[in-house]
Amino acid sequence: MRINLKILIILGTAGILIGLLPILETKSQEAESWAEVWVTEGWQPARLAMVEENSLLAISNPSDPEPQVARKIRVVVTAYSSTPAQTDDNPYITAAGTWVREGIIANNKYPFRTKVRFPEIYGDKIFVVEDRMHGRKGDYHFDIWMDSYEKAKGFGVKIVEAEILEN
């Protein structure tokens, strides 16, 4: 049996964990098919399934029910990227102090960690407010982070219904 250390990054609403996870490489059929990790906030275990001995997949948690819609509102949605012209000091750090990543949105009205869906554009995908916008932007304007300037510019401006989810 050989042990490799691989870097595990878990990004989620419960927090960020960046650490080393020992992955056992073995041909034994009895090898563990899941790994248990601890998320940084609340110290709750998250179960992960190992798929084909090289990928980790989150296992759903029945104690984490489907989020309920608290309210629906019409909003303006645009996009931004991590370019110095579109951000403050460090273009890769959000106003909440987290690293930018897929699923992050900026908004000036709602508190950090507010979960939002844009069903007309993204279906059931959940976004999390972790950034702020320039003060001239209204409370009903959301900015979705994208990994390139071209994608953000190509997104354009959309007026859609947003679902603000209960936290």
Chimera marker file (.cmm) of the C-alpha trace (Angstrom):
<marker_set name="trace">
<marker id="1" x="0.000" y="0.000" z="0.000" r="1" g="1" b="0" radius="0.5"/>
<marker id="2" x="1.355" y="3.423" z="-0.975" r="1" g="1" b="0" radius="0.5"/>
<marker id="3" x="0.269" y="6.704" z="0.630" r="1" g="1" b="0" radius="0.5"/>
<marker id="4" x="0.203" y="9.918" z="-1.394" r="1" g="1" b="0" radius="0.5"/>
<marker id="5" x="-0.575" y="13.323" z="0.023" r="1" g="1" b="0" radius="0.5"/>
<marker id="6" x="-2.874" y="15.350" z="-2.186" r="1" g="1" b="0" radius="0.5"/>
<marker id="7" x="-4.101" y="18.864" z="-1.617" r="1" g="1" b="0" radius="0.5"/>
<marker id="8" x="-7.821" y="19.005" z="-0.867" r="1" g="1" b="0" radius="0.5"/>
<marker id="9" x="-9.696" y="22.255" z="-1.320" r="1" g="1" b="0" radius="0.5"/>
<marker id="10" x="-13.303" y="22.403" z="-0.206" r="1" g="1" b="0" radius="0.5"/>
<marker id="11" x="-15.176" y="25.587" z="-0.972" r="1" g="1" b="0" radius="0.5"/>
<marker id="12" x="-18.689" y="25.867" z="0.320" r="1" g="1" b="0" radius="0.5"/>
<marker id="13" x="-21.158" y="27.846" z="2.324" r="1" g="1" b="0" radius="0.5"/>
<marker id="14" x="-19.856" y="26.314" z="5.546" r="1" g="1" b="0" radius="0.5"/>
<marker id="15" x="-16.347" y="27.697" z="4.996" r="1" g="1" b="0" radius="0.5"/>
<marker id="16" x="-13.071" y="26.984" z="3.280" r="1" g="1" b="0" radius="0.5"/>
<marker id="17" x="-10.717" y="24.153" z="4.112" r="1" g="1" b="0" radius="0.5"/>
<marker id="18" x="-7.391" y="23.940" z="2.413" r="1" g="1" b="0" radius="0.5"/>
<marker id="19" x="-5.302" y="21.079" z="3.660" r="1" g="1" b="0" radius="0.5"/>
<marker id="20" x="-3.573" y="17.837" z="2.970" r="1" g="1" b="0" radius="0.5"/>
<marker id="21" x="-5.630" y="14.695" z="2.712" r="1" g="1" b="0" radius="0.5"/>
<marker id="22" x="-3.835" y="11.386" z="2.704" r="1" g="1" b="0" radius="0.5"/>
<marker id="23" x="-5.236" y="9.237" z="-0.077" r="1" g="1" b="0" radius="0.5"/>
<marker id="24" x="-4.511" y="5.544" z="0.202" r="1" g="1" b="0" radius="0.5"/>
<marker id="25" x="-3.647" y="4.003" z="-3.117" r="1" g="1" b="0" radius="0.5"/>
<marker id="26" x="-4.343" y="0.318" z="-2.927" r="1" g="1" b="0" radius="0.5"/>
<marker id="27" x="-5.763" y="-2.352" z="-5.160" r="1" g="1" b="0" radius="0.5"/>
<marker id="28" x="-7.757" y="-3.805" z="-2.290" r="1" g="1" b="0" radius="0.5"/>
<marker id="29" x="-11.530" y="-3.871" z="-2.863" r="1" g="1" b="0" radius="0.5"/>
<marker id="30" x="-11.979" y="-3.294" z="0.871" r="1" g="1" b="0" radius="0.5"/>
<marker id="31" x="-10.301" y="0.113" z="0.804" r="1" g="1" b="0" radius="0.5"/>
<marker id="32" x="-12.352" y="2.951" z="2.204" r="1" g="1" b="0" radius="0.5"/>
<marker id="33" x="-14.548" y="4.462" z="-0.503" r="1" g="1" b="0" radius="0.5"/>
<marker id="34" x="-15.080" y="7.705" z="1.326" r="1" g="1" b="0" radius="0.5"/>
<marker id="35" x="-13.115" y="10.276" z="3.272" r="1" g="1" b="0" radius="0.5"/>
<marker id="36" x="-14.346" y="12.352" z="6.164" r="1" g="1" b="0" radius="0.5"/>
<marker id="37" x="-13.180" y="15.922" z="6.434" r="1" g="1" b="0" radius="0.5"/>
<marker id="38" x="-13.989" y="18.725" z="8.771" r="1" g="1" b="0" radius="0.5"/>
<marker id="39" x="-15.165" y="22.073" z="7.493" r="1" g="1" b="0" radius="0.5"/>
<marker id="40" x="-13.750" y="25.113" z="9.200" r="1" g="1" b="0" radius="0.5"/>
<marker id="41" x="-17.004" y="26.529" z="10.512" r="1" g="1" b="0" radius="0.5"/>
<marker id="42" x="-18.990" y="24.559" z="13.032" r="1" g="1" b="0" radius="0.5"/>
<marker id="43" x="-16.702" y="21.528" z="12.804" r="1" g="1" b="0" radius="0.5"/>
<marker id="44" x="-19.321" y="19.409" z="11.126" r="1" g="1" b="0" radius="0.5"/>
<marker id="45" x="-18.149" y="16.385" z="9.142" r="1" g="1" b="0" radius="0.5"/>
<marker id="46" x="-18.759" y="16.376" z="5.419" r="1" g="1" b="0" radius="0.5"/>
<marker id="47" x="-18.802" y="12.969" z="3.758" r="1" g="1" b="0" radius="0.5"/>
<marker id="48" x="-17.111" y="12.533" z="0.443" r="1" g="1" b="0" radius="0.5"/>
<marker id="49" x="-17.276" y="9.516" z="-1.839" r="1" g="1" b="0" radius="0.5"/>
<marker id="50" x="-14.170" y="8.432" z="-3.710" r="1" g="1" b="0" radius="0.5"/>
<marker id="51" x="-14.963" y="7.740" z="-7.359" r="1" g="1" b="0" radius="0.5"/>
<marker id="52" x="-12.633" y="5.582" z="-9.448" r="1" g="1" b="0" radius="0.5"/>
<marker id="53" x="-9.902" y="6.049" z="-6.828" r="1" g="1" b="0" radius="0.5"/>
<marker id="54" x="-9.052" y="9.560" z="-8.028" r="1" g="1" b="0" radius="0.5"/>
<marker id="55" x="-12.003" y="11.909" z="-7.496" r="1" g="1" b="0" radius="0.5"/>
<marker id="56" x="-13.984" y="13.056" z="-4.475" r="1" g="1" b="0" radius="0.5"/>
<marker id="57" x="-17.723" y="13.613" z="-4.717" r="1" g="1" b="0" radius="0.5"/>
<marker id="58" x="-19.861" y="15.146" z="-1.977" r="1" g="1" b="0" radius="0.5"/>
<marker id="59" x="-22.552" y="12.897" z="-0.500" r="1" g="1" b="0" radius="0.5"/>
<marker id="60" x="-25.808" y="14.699" z="0.236" r="1" g="1" b="0" radius="0.5"/>
<marker id="61" x="-26.670" y="15.387" z="3.825" r="1" g="1" b="0" radius="0.5"/>
<marker id="62" x="-30.337" y="14.810" z="4.747" r="1" g="1" b="0" radius="0.5"/>
<marker id="63" x="-29.942" y="17.231" z="7.664" r="1" g="1" b="0" radius="0.5"/>
<marker id="64" x="-29.312" y="19.986" z="5.095" r="1" g="1" b="0" radius="0.5"/>
<marker id="65" x="-32.753" y="20.349" z="3.456" r="1" g="1" b="0" radius="0.5"/>
<marker id="66" x="-33.464" y="22.076" z="0.156" r="1" g="1" b="0" radius="0.5"/>
<marker id="67" x="-33.309" y="25.851" z="0.729" r="1" g="1" b="0" radius="0.5"/>
<marker id="68" x="-36.657" y="27.622" z="0.818" r="1" g="1" b="0" radius="0.5"/>
<marker id="69" x="-37.376" y="30.831" z="-1.092" r="1" g="1" b="0" radius="0.5"/>
<marker id="70" x="-37.801" y="33.770" z="1.306" r="1" g="1" b="0" radius="0.5"/>
<marker id="71" x="-38.726" y="36.292" z="-1.419" r="1" g="1" b="0" radius="0.5"/>
<marker id="72" x="-38.667" y="36.852" z="-5.157" r="1" g="1" b="0" radius="0.5"/>
<marker id="73" x="-37.610" y="40.180" z="-6.663" r="1" g="1" b="0" radius="0.5"/>
<marker id="74" x="-36.819" y="41.643" z="-10.098" r="1" g="1" b="0" radius="0.5"/>
<marker id="75" x="-33.144" y="42.583" z="-10.308" r="1" g="1" b="0" radius="0.5"/>
<marker id="76" x="-30.449" y="43.768" z="-12.683" r="1" g="1" b="0" radius="0.5"/>
<marker id="77" x="-27.695" y="41.174" z="-13.145" r="1" g="1" b="0" radius="0.5"/>
<marker id="78" x="-24.270" y="41.899" z="-14.618" r="1" g="1" b="0" radius="0.5"/>
<marker id="79" x="-20.899" y="40.193" z="-14.311" r="1" g="1" b="0" radius="0.5"/>
<marker id="80" x="-17.369" y="41.107" z="-13.239" r="1" g="1" b="0" radius="0.5"/>
<marker id="81" x="-13.957" y="39.475" z="-13.232" r="1" g="1" b="0" radius="0.5"/>
<marker id="82" x="-10.765" y="39.727" z="-11.213" r="1" g="1" b="0" radius="0.5"/>
<marker id="83" x="-9.229" y="42.610" z="-13.085" r="1" g="1" b="0" radius="0.5"/>
<marker id="84" x="-7.725" y="45.532" z="-11.145" r="1" g="1" b="0" radius="0.5"/>
<marker id="85" x="-9.992" y="47.990" z="-13.005" r="1" g="1" b="0" radius="0.5"/>
<marker id="86" x="-13.107" y="46.194" z="-11.704" r="1" g="1" b="0" radius="0.5"/>
<marker id="87" x="-11.988" y="45.586" z="-8.108" r="1" g="1" b="0" radius="0.5"/>
<marker id="88" x="-10.258" y="47.180" z="-5.128" r="1" g="1" b="0" radius="0.5"/>
<marker id="89" x="-6.878" y="46.295" z="-3.618" r="1" g="1" b="0" radius="0.5"/>
<marker id="90" x="-6.526" y="42.576" z="-4.359" r="1" g="1" b="0" radius="0.5"/>
<marker id="91" x="-8.681" y="41.469" z="-7.302" r="1" g="1" b="0" radius="0.5"/>
<marker id="92" x="-8.822" y="37.874" z="-5.990" r="1" g="1" b="0" radius="0.5"/>
<marker id="93" x="-10.161" y="38.632" z="-2.487" r="1" g="1" b="0" radius="0.5"/>
<marker id="94" x="-13.855" y="39.439" z="-1.936" r="1" g="1" b="0" radius="0.5"/>
<marker id="95" x="-15.181" y="42.078" z="0.455" r="1" g="1" b="0" radius="0.5"/>
<marker id="96" x="-16.013" y="39.182" z="2.814" r="1" g="1" b="0" radius="0.5"/>
<marker id="97" x="-12.312" y="38.237" z="2.861" r="1" g="1" b="0" radius="0.5"/>
<marker id="98" x="-12.674" y="35.022" z="0.823" r="1" g="1" b="0" radius="0.5"/>
<marker id="99" x="-11.057" y="34.037" z="-2.474" r="1" g="1" b="0" radius="0.5"/>
<marker id="100" x="-13.131" y="34.676" z="-5.576" r="1" g="1" b="0" radius="0.5"/>
<marker id="101" x="-14.568" y="31.516" z="-7.090" r="1" g="1" b="0" radius="0.5"/>
<marker id="102" x="-17.455" y="30.155" z="-9.114" r="1" g="1" b="0" radius="0.5"/>
<marker id="103" x="-20.804" y="31.024" z="-7.506" r="1" g="1" b="0" radius="0.5"/>
<marker id="104" x="-19.799" y="34.310" z="-5.847" r="1" g="1" b="0" radius="0.5"/>
<marker id="105" x="-21.947" y="37.390" z="-6.355" r="1" g="1" b="0" radius="0.5"/>
<marker id="106" x="-21.655" y="41.021" z="-5.311" r="1" g="1" b="0" radius="0.5"/>
<marker id="107" x="-24.568" y="43.017" z="-3.916" r="1" g="1" b="0" radius="0.5"/>
<marker id="108" x="-24.826" y="46.052" z="-1.640" r="1" g="1" b="0" radius="0.5"/>
<marker id="109" x="-28.145" y="45.286" z="0.098" r="1" g="1" b="0" radius="0.5"/>
<marker id="110" x="-27.941" y="41.722" z="1.352" r="1" g="1" b="0" radius="0.5"/>
<marker id="111" x="-25.565" y="40.493" z="4.068" r="1" g="1" b="0" radius="0.5"/>
<marker id="112" x="-22.624" y="38.236" z="3.302" r="1" g="1" b="0" radius="0.5"/>
<marker id="113" x="-23.587" y="34.534" z="2.949" r="1" g="1" b="0" radius="0.5"/>
<marker id="114" x="-27.049" y="35.371" z="1.581" r="1" g="1" b="0" radius="0.5"/>
<marker id="115" x="-27.935" y="32.661" z="-0.916" r="1" g="1" b="0" radius="0.5"/>
<marker id="116" x="-29.550" y="33.672" z="-4.202" r="1" g="1" b="0" radius="0.5"/>
<marker id="117" x="-30.805" y="31.869" z="-7.305" r="1" g="1" b="0" radius="0.5"/>
<marker id="118" x="-31.436" y="33.278" z="-10.775" r="1" g="1" b="0" radius="0.5"/>
<marker id="119" x="-33.724" y="30.560" z="-12.225" r="1" g="1" b="0" radius="0.5"/>
<marker id="120" x="-34.254" y="32.254" z="-15.601" r="1" g="1" b="0" radius="0.5"/>
<marker id="121" x="-30.513" y="32.181" z="-16.268" r="1" g="1" b="0" radius="0.5"/>
<marker id="122" x="-29.018" y="29.403" z="-14.109" r="1" g="1" b="0" radius="0.5"/>
<marker id="123" x="-31.889" y="27.163" z="-12.981" r="1" g="1" b="0" radius="0.5"/>
<marker id="124" x="-31.288" y="25.764" z="-9.471" r="1" g="1" b="0" radius="0.5"/>
<marker id="125" x="-27.667" y="26.954" z="-9.142" r="1" g="1" b="0" radius="0.5"/>
<marker id="126" x="-27.154" y="28.791" z="-5.855" r="1" g="1" b="0" radius="0.5"/>
<marker id="127" x="-24.955" y="31.884" z="-5.640" r="1" g="1" b="0" radius="0.5"/>
<marker id="128" x="-23.626" y="33.402" z="-2.410" r="1" g="1" b="0" radius="0.5"/>
<marker id="129" x="-23.212" y="37.114" z="-1.664" r="1" g="1" b="0" radius="0.5"/>
<marker id="130" x="-19.568" y="37.599" z="-0.649" r="1" g="1" b="0" radius="0.5"/>
<marker id="131" x="-18.659" y="40.805" z="-2.420" r="1" g="1" b="0" radius="0.5"/>
<marker id="132" x="-19.800" y="44.403" z="-2.712" r="1" g="1" b="0" radius="0.5"/>
<marker id="133" x="-20.219" y="46.771" z="-5.638" r="1" g="1" b="0" radius="0.5"/>
<marker id="134" x="-19.509" y="50.445" z="-6.190" r="1" g="1" b="0" radius="0.5"/>
<marker id="135" x="-21.830" y="52.640" z="-4.115" r="1" g="1" b="0" radius="0.5"/>
<marker id="136" x="-23.532" y="54.029" z="-7.224" r="1" g="1" b="0" radius="0.5"/>
<marker id="137" x="-25.033" y="50.592" z="-7.912" r="1" g="1" b="0" radius="0.5"/>
<marker id="138" x="-28.530" y="50.093" z="-6.536" r="1" g="1" b="0" radius="0.5"/>
<marker id="139" x="-29.673" y="47.579" z="-3.931" r="1" g="1" b="0" radius="0.5"/>
<marker id="140" x="-31.340" y="45.471" z="-6.615" r="1" g="1" b="0" radius="0.5"/>
<marker id="141" x="-28.239" y="45.012" z="-8.730" r="1" g="1" b="0" radius="0.5"/>
<marker id="142" x="-26.252" y="41.757" z="-8.553" r="1" g="1" b="0" radius="0.5"/>
<marker id="143" x="-22.830" y="41.193" z="-10.092" r="1" g="1" b="0" radius="0.5"/>
<marker id="144" x="-21.756" y="37.594" z="-10.802" r="1" g="1" b="0" radius="0.5"/>
<marker id="145" x="-18.025" y="36.807" z="-10.606" r="1" g="1" b="0" radius="0.5"/>
<marker id="146" x="-16.589" y="35.171" z="-13.733" r="1" g="1" b="0" radius="0.5"/>
<marker id="147" x="-13.093" y="33.844" z="-14.341" r="1" g="1" b="0" radius="0.5"/>
<marker id="148" x="-12.326" y="36.043" z="-17.340" r="1" g="1" b="0" radius="0.5"/>
<marker id="149" x="-12.964" y="39.576" z="-18.506" r="1" g="1" b="0" radius="0.5"/>
<marker id="150" x="-14.272" y="38.280" z="-21.828" r="1" g="1" b="0" radius="0.5"/>
<marker id="151" x="-16.919" y="36.094" z="-20.152" r="1" g="1" b="0" radius="0.5"/>
<marker id="152" x="-17.998" y="38.940" z="-17.870" r="1" g="1" b="0" radius="0.5"/>
<marker id="153" x="-18.286" y="41.410" z="-20.740" r="1" g="1" b="0" radius="0.5"/>
<marker id="154" x="-20.113" y="38.838" z="-22.883" r="1" g="1" b="0" radius="0.5"/>
<marker id="155" x="-22.667" y="38.257" z="-20.116" r="1" g="1" b="0" radius="0.5"/>
<marker id="156" x="-24.071" y="41.739" z="-20.619" r="1" g="1" b="0" radius="0.5"/>
<marker id="157" x="-26.967" y="43.130" z="-18.582" r="1" g="1" b="0" radius="0.5"/>
<marker id="158" x="-30.023" y="41.071" z="-17.726" r="1" g="1" b="0" radius="0.5"/>
<marker id="159" x="-33.207" y="41.937" z="-15.839" r="1" g="1" b="0" radius="0.5"/>
<marker id="160" x="-34.483" y="38.756" z="-14.202" r="1" g="1" b="0" radius="0.5"/>
<marker id="161" x="-36.287" y="37.427" z="-11.170" r="1" g="1" b="0" radius="0.5"/>
<marker id="162" x="-34.004" y="36.536" z="-8.256" r="1" g="1" b="0" radius="0.5"/>
<marker id="163" x="-34.937" y="34.141" z="-5.466" r="1" g="1" b="0" radius="0.5"/>
<marker id="164" x="-33.519" y="35.180" z="-2.103" r="1" g="1" b="0" radius="0.5"/>
<marker id="165" x="-33.182" y="31.998" z="-0.068" r="1" g="1" b="0" radius="0.5"/>
<marker id="166" x="-33.635" y="31.518" z="3.666" r="1" g="1" b="0" radius="0.5"/>
<marker id="167" x="-30.310" y="31.089" z="5.420" r="1" g="1" b="0" radius="0.5"/>
<link id1="1" id2="2" r="1" g="1" b="0" radius="0.2"/>
<link id1="2" id2="3" r="1" g="1" b="0" radius="0.2"/>
<link id1="3" id2="4" r="1" g="1" b="0" radius="0.2"/>
<link id1="4" id2="5" r="1" g="1" b="0" radius="0.2"/>
<link id1="5" id2="6" r="1" g="1" b="0" radius="0.2"/>
<link id1="6" id2="7" r="1" g="1" b="0" radius="0.2"/>
<link id1="7" id2="8" r="1" g="1" b="0" radius="0.2"/>
<link id1="8" id2="9" r="1" g="1" b="0" radius="0.2"/>
<link id1="9" id2="10" r="1" g="1" b="0" radius="0.2"/>
<link id1="10" id2="11" r="1" g="1" b="0" radius="0.2"/>
<link id1="11" id2="12" r="1" g="1" b="0" radius="0.2"/>
<link id1="12" id2="13" r="1" g="1" b="0" radius="0.2"/>
<link id1="13" id2="14" r="1" g="1" b="0" radius="0.2"/>
<link id1="14" id2="15" r="1" g="1" b="0" radius="0.2"/>
<link id1="15" id2="16" r="1" g="1" b="0" radius="0.2"/>
<link id1="16" id2="17" r="1" g="1" b="0" radius="0.2"/>
<link id1="17" id2="18" r="1" g="1" b="0" radius="0.2"/>
<link id1="18" id2="19" r="1" g="1" b="0" radius="0.2"/>
<link id1="19" id2="20" r="1" g="1" b="0" radius="0.2"/>
<link id1="20" id2="21" r="1" g="1" b="0" radius="0.2"/>
<link id1="21" id2="22" r="1" g="1" b="0" radius="0.2"/>
<link id1="22" id2="23" r="1" g="1" b="0" radius="0.2"/>
<link id1="23" id2="24" r="1" g="1" b="0" radius="0.2"/>
<link id1="24" id2="25" r="1" g="1" b="0" radius="0.2"/>
<link id1="25" id2="26" r="1" g="1" b="0" radius="0.2"/>
<link id1="26" id2="27" r="1" g="1" b="0" radius="0.2"/>
<link id1="27" id2="28" r="1" g="1" b="0" radius="0.2"/>
<link id1="28" id2="29" r="1" g="1" b="0" radius="0.2"/>
<link id1="29" id2="30" r="1" g="1" b="0" radius="0.2"/>
<link id1="30" id2="31" r="1" g="1" b="0" radius="0.2"/>
<link id1="31" id2="32" r="1" g="1" b="0" radius="0.2"/>
<link id1="32" id2="33" r="1" g="1" b="0" radius="0.2"/>
<link id1="33" id2="34" r="1" g="1" b="0" radius="0.2"/>
<link id1="34" id2="35" r="1" g="1" b="0" radius="0.2"/>
<link id1="35" id2="36" r="1" g="1" b="0" radius="0.2"/>
<link id1="36" id2="37" r="1" g="1" b="0" radius="0.2"/>
<link id1="37" id2="38" r="1" g="1" b="0" radius="0.2"/>
<link id1="38" id2="39" r="1" g="1" b="0" radius="0.2"/>
<link id1="39" id2="40" r="1" g="1" b="0" radius="0.2"/>
<link id1="40" id2="41" r="1" g="1" b="0" radius="0.2"/>
<link id1="41" id2="42" r="1" g="1" b="0" radius="0.2"/>
<link id1="42" id2="43" r="1" g="1" b="0" radius="0.2"/>
<link id1="43" id2="44" r="1" g="1" b="0" radius="0.2"/>
<link id1="44" id2="45" r="1" g="1" b="0" radius="0.2"/>
<link id1="45" id2="46" r="1" g="1" b="0" radius="0.2"/>
<link id1="46" id2="47" r="1" g="1" b="0" radius="0.2"/>
<link id1="47" id2="48" r="1" g="1" b="0" radius="0.2"/>
<link id1="48" id2="49" r="1" g="1" b="0" radius="0.2"/>
<link id1="49" id2="50" r="1" g="1" b="0" radius="0.2"/>
<link id1="50" id2="51" r="1" g="1" b="0" radius="0.2"/>
<link id1="51" id2="52" r="1" g="1" b="0" radius="0.2"/>
<link id1="52" id2="53" r="1" g="1" b="0" radius="0.2"/>
<link id1="53" id2="54" r="1" g="1" b="0" radius="0.2"/>
<link id1="54" id2="55" r="1" g="1" b="0" radius="0.2"/>
<link id1="55" id2="56" r="1" g="1" b="0" radius="0.2"/>
<link id1="56" id2="57" r="1" g="1" b="0" radius="0.2"/>
<link id1="57" id2="58" r="1" g="1" b="0" radius="0.2"/>
<link id1="58" id2="59" r="1" g="1" b="0" radius="0.2"/>
<link id1="59" id2="60" r="1" g="1" b="0" radius="0.2"/>
<link id1="60" id2="61" r="1" g="1" b="0" radius="0.2"/>
<link id1="61" id2="62" r="1" g="1" b="0" radius="0.2"/>
<link id1="62" id2="63" r="1" g="1" b="0" radius="0.2"/>
<link id1="63" id2="64" r="1" g="1" b="0" radius="0.2"/>
<link id1="64" id2="65" r="1" g="1" b="0" radius="0.2"/>
<link id1="65" id2="66" r="1" g="1" b="0" radius="0.2"/>
<link id1="66" id2="67" r="1" g="1" b="0" radius="0.2"/>
<link id1="67" id2="68" r="1" g="1" b="0" radius="0.2"/>
<link id1="68" id2="69" r="1" g="1" b="0" radius="0.2"/>
<link id1="69" id2="70" r="1" g="1" b="0" radius="0.2"/>
<link id1="70" id2="71" r="1" g="1" b="0" radius="0.2"/>
<link id1="71" id2="72" r="1" g="1" b="0" radius="0.2"/>
<link id1="72" id2="73" r="1" g="1" b="0" radius="0.2"/>
<link id1="73" id2="74" r="1" g="1" b="0" radius="0.2"/>
<link id1="74" id2="75" r="1" g="1" b="0" radius="0.2"/>
<link id1="75" id2="76" r="1" g="1" b="0" radius="0.2"/>
<link id1="76" id2="77" r="1" g="1" b="0" radius="0.2"/>
<link id1="77" id2="78" r="1" g="1" b="0" radius="0.2"/>
<link id1="78" id2="79" r="1" g="1" b="0" radius="0.2"/>
<link id1="79" id2="80" r="1" g="1" b="0" radius="0.2"/>
<link id1="80" id2="81" r="1" g="1" b="0" radius="0.2"/>
<link id1="81" id2="82" r="1" g="1" b="0" radius="0.2"/>
<link id1="82" id2="83" r="1" g="1" b="0" radius="0.2"/>
<link id1="83" id2="84" r="1" g="1" b="0" radius="0.2"/>
<link id1="84" id2="85" r="1" g="1" b="0" radius="0.2"/>
<link id1="85" id2="86" r="1" g="1" b="0" radius="0.2"/>
<link id1="86" id2="87" r="1" g="1" b="0" radius="0.2"/>
<link id1="87" id2="88" r="1" g="1" b="0" radius="0.2"/>
<link id1="88" id2="89" r="1" g="1" b="0" radius="0.2"/>
<link id1="89" id2="90" r="1" g="1" b="0" radius="0.2"/>
<link id1="90" id2="91" r="1" g="1" b="0" radius="0.2"/>
<link id1="91" id2="92" r="1" g="1" b="0" radius="0.2"/>
<link id1="92" id2="93" r="1" g="1" b="0" radius="0.2"/>
<link id1="93" id2="94" r="1" g="1" b="0" radius="0.2"/>
<link id1="94" id2="95" r="1" g="1" b="0" radius="0.2"/>
<link id1="95" id2="96" r="1" g="1" b="0" radius="0.2"/>
<link id1="96" id2="97" r="1" g="1" b="0" radius="0.2"/>
<link id1="97" id2="98" r="1" g="1" b="0" radius="0.2"/>
<link id1="98" id2="99" r="1" g="1" b="0" radius="0.2"/>
<link id1="99" id2="100" r="1" g="1" b="0" radius="0.2"/>
<link id1="100" id2="101" r="1" g="1" b="0" radius="0.2"/>
<link id1="101" id2="102" r="1" g="1" b="0" radius="0.2"/>
<link id1="102" id2="103" r="1" g="1" b="0" radius="0.2"/>
<link id1="103" id2="104" r="1" g="1" b="0" radius="0.2"/>
<link id1="104" id2="105" r="1" g="1" b="0" radius="0.2"/>
<link id1="105" id2="106" r="1" g="1" b="0" radius="0.2"/>
<link id1="106" id2="107" r="1" g="1" b="0" radius="0.2"/>
<link id1="107" id2="108" r="1" g="1" b="0" radius="0.2"/>
<link id1="108" id2="109" r="1" g="1" b="0" radius="0.2"/>
<link id1="109" id2="110" r="1" g="1" b="0" radius="0.2"/>
<link id1="110" id2="111" r="1" g="1" b="0" radius="0.2"/>
<link id1="111" id2="112" r="1" g="1" b="0" radius="0.2"/>
<link id1="112" id2="113" r="1" g="1" b="0" radius="0.2"/>
<link id1="113" id2="114" r="1" g="1" b="0" radius="0.2"/>
<link id1="114" id2="115" r="1" g="1" b="0" radius="0.2"/>
<link id1="115" id2="116" r="1" g="1" b="0" radius="0.2"/>
<link id1="116" id2="117" r="1" g="1" b="0" radius="0.2"/>
<link id1="117" id2="118" r="1" g="1" b="0" radius="0.2"/>
<link id1="118" id2="119" r="1" g="1" b="0" radius="0.2"/>
<link id1="119" id2="120" r="1" g="1" b="0" radius="0.2"/>
<link id1="120" id2="121" r="1" g="1" b="0" radius="0.2"/>
<link id1="121" id2="122" r="1" g="1" b="0" radius="0.2"/>
<link id1="122" id2="123" r="1" g="1" b="0" radius="0.2"/>
<link id1="123" id2="124" r="1" g="1" b="0" radius="0.2"/>
<link id1="124" id2="125" r="1" g="1" b="0" radius="0.2"/>
<link id1="125" id2="126" r="1" g="1" b="0" radius="0.2"/>
<link id1="126" id2="127" r="1" g="1" b="0" radius="0.2"/>
<link id1="127" id2="128" r="1" g="1" b="0" radius="0.2"/>
<link id1="128" id2="129" r="1" g="1" b="0" radius="0.2"/>
<link id1="129" id2="130" r="1" g="1" b="0" radius="0.2"/>
<link id1="130" id2="131" r="1" g="1" b="0" radius="0.2"/>
<link id1="131" id2="132" r="1" g="1" b="0" radius="0.2"/>
<link id1="132" id2="133" r="1" g="1" b="0" radius="0.2"/>
<link id1="133" id2="134" r="1" g="1" b="0" radius="0.2"/>
<link id1="134" id2="135" r="1" g="1" b="0" radius="0.2"/>
<link id1="135" id2="136" r="1" g="1" b="0" radius="0.2"/>
<link id1="136" id2="137" r="1" g="1" b="0" radius="0.2"/>
<link id1="137" id2="138" r="1" g="1" b="0" radius="0.2"/>
<link id1="138" id2="139" r="1" g="1" b="0" radius="0.2"/>
<link id1="139" id2="140" r="1" g="1" b="0" radius="0.2"/>
<link id1="140" id2="141" r="1" g="1" b="0" radius="0.2"/>
<link id1="141" id2="142" r="1" g="1" b="0" radius="0.2"/>
<link id1="142" id2="143" r="1" g="1" b="0" radius="0.2"/>
<link id1="143" id2="144" r="1" g="1" b="0" radius="0.2"/>
<link id1="144" id2="145" r="1" g="1" b="0" radius="0.2"/>
<link id1="145" id2="146" r="1" g="1" b="0" radius="0.2"/>
<link id1="146" id2="147" r="1" g="1" b="0" radius="0.2"/>
<link id1="147" id2="148" r="1" g="1" b="0" radius="0.2"/>
<link id1="148" id2="149" r="1" g="1" b="0" radius="0.2"/>
<link id1="149" id2="150" r="1" g="1" b="0" radius="0.2"/>
<link id1="150" id2="151" r="1" g="1" b="0" radius="0.2"/>
<link id1="151" id2="152" r="1" g="1" b="0" radius="0.2"/>
<link id1="152" id2="153" r="1" g="1" b="0" radius="0.2"/>
<link id1="153" id2="154" r="1" g="1" b="0" radius="0.2"/>
<link id1="154" id2="155" r="1" g="1" b="0" radius="0.2"/>
<link id1="155" id2="156" r="1" g="1" b="0" radius="0.2"/>
<link id1="156" id2="157" r="1" g="1" b="0" radius="0.2"/>
<link id1="157" id2="158" r="1" g="1" b="0" radius="0.2"/>
<link id1="158" id2="159" r="1" g="1" b="0" radius="0.2"/>
<link id1="159" id2="160" r="1" g="1" b="0" radius="0.2"/>
<link id1="160" id2="161" r="1" g="1" b="0" radius="0.2"/>
<link id1="161" id2="162" r="1" g="1" b="0" radius="0.2"/>
<link id1="162" id2="163" r="1" g="1" b="0" radius="0.2"/>
<link id1="163" id2="164" r="1" g="1" b="0" radius="0.2"/>
<link id1="164" id2="165" r="1" g="1" b="0" radius="0.2"/>
<link id1="165" id2="166" r="1" g="1" b="0" radius="0.2"/>
<link id1="166" id2="167" r="1" g="1" b="0" radius="0.2"/>
</marker_set>
